[in-house]
């Protein structure tokens, strides 16, 4: 029996194995889209940046 082949993809120093679905209203989506266009980043990168900003509110 053959061993299953490991999936090949882009090598990364920061794998992202967690997945979360998000529902948002139109205003929130528009804000995210405008920010991502301004910064020339993907929506996922914009969401990650927003989540990292929450660190300053954690006690």
Order of alpha helices (4+ residues) and beta strands (2+ residues): alpha-alpha
